[in-house]
Amino acid sequence: MPCDYNPELQARLSMERDKAERDRLVAQAKKAKAEAIKKLEGYLNTGKVNVGKTAQGEIGFIGWNKADRLGFCDACAVNALKLKGSIAFISALARARTVSAVELAGGKH
């Protein structure tokens, strides 16, 4: 996934000599991303975040702030939610009605 490349994390990993520390940092990053997706699902359930189109015409999340994203772009979050089979995402997508199946399948990054 393109958003797995986090320059700050990569810099720390390249400077670390200890494999155990690297493994800990990678596990910490994976856990943080899983929590970000879980939080996004909660926002979709409550209606705090909605599915719509970005200014560039791509699928996006309206109301999802930068602090909660943890480095995820909209396309990567869509892919993560699709892979997870998120009911909250499917419901929000059905409510949106502005996103076509072609746009969803495209998943531009």
C-alpha positions in Angstrom: 0.0 0.0 0.0 1.5 3.4 -1.0 0.7 4.9 2.4 2.9 2.3 4.1 5.8 4.6 3.1 6.0 7.1 5.9 9.2 9.1 5.5 9.5 9.7 9.3 9.1 6.0 10.1 11.5 5.0 7.2 14.2 7.4 8.5 13.9 6.0 12.0 14.0 2.4 10.7 17.1 3.1 8.6 18.9 4.7 11.5 18.1 1.9 13.9 20.6 -0.9 14.2 18.7 -3.1 16.6 16.3 -5.5 14.7 14.1 -5.8 17.8 13.6 -2.0 17.8 12.8 -2.0 14.1 10.3 -4.7 14.6 8.7 -2.8 17.5 8.4 0.3 15.4 6.8 -1.5 12.4 4.3 -3.3 14.7 3.5 0.1 16.3 2.9 1.6 12.9 0.6 -1.3 11.8 -1.4 -1.0 15.0 -1.8 2.7 14.6 -3.1 2.3 11.0 -5.5 -0.4 12.2 -6.8 1.9 14.8 -7.2 4.7 12.3 -9.3 2.5 10.1 -11.4 1.4 13.0 -11.9 5.0 14.0 -12.9 5.9 10.5 -15.5 3.1 10.5 -16.9 4.5 13.7 -17.1 8.0 12.1 -18.9 6.5 9.1 -21.4 4.8 11.3 -22.2 7.9 13.2 -22.3 10.2 10.2 -19.4 12.4 11.4 -17.5 11.4 8.1 -19.2 10.9 4.8 -18.2 9.4 1.5 -18.0 11.8 -1.5 -15.8 13.2 -4.2 -12.7 15.2 -3.7 -11.9 18.3 -5.6 -10.1 16.2 -8.2 -13.2 14.0 -8.7 -11.9 11.0 -6.8 -13.6 9.1 -4.0 -12.8 10.6 -0.7 -13.9 11.1 2.9 -15.6 14.4 3.8 -15.0 15.4 7.4 -12.0 13.0 8.1 -9.4 15.3 9.6 -5.6 15.1 9.2 -5.0 14.1 12.9 -7.2 11.0 12.6 -5.7 10.0 9.2 -2.3 8.9 10.5 -0.8 9.2 7.0 -3.6 7.4 5.1 -4.7 9.0 1.9 -8.4 8.6 0.9 -7.6 5.9 -1.8 -5.6 3.8 0.7 -8.4 4.0 3.3 -10.9 3.0 0.7 -8.8 0.0 -0.3 -8.4 -1.0 3.4 -12.1 -0.7 4.0 -12.9 -2.7 0.9 -10.5 -5.5 1.9 -11.9 -5.5 5.4 -15.5 -5.8 4.0 -16.6 -2.9 6.1 -20.4 -2.6 6.5 -20.0 1.0 7.6 -18.2 1.9 4.4 -20.7 0.0 2.2 -23.5 1.8 3.9 -21.9 5.2 3.6 -21.1 4.5 -0.1 -24.8 3.7 -0.7 -25.9 6.9 1.0 -23.4 9.0 -1.0 -24.8 8.1 -4.5 -22.2 10.4 -6.0 -19.6 7.7 -6.4 -19.8 5.2 -9.3 -18.6 1.7 -9.3 -16.0 2.6 -11.9 -14.6 5.3 -9.6 -14.5 2.9 -6.7 -12.7 0.2 -8.7 -10.2 2.7 -10.1 -8.8 3.7 -6.7 -6.4 6.3 -8.0 -3.7 7.2 -5.5 
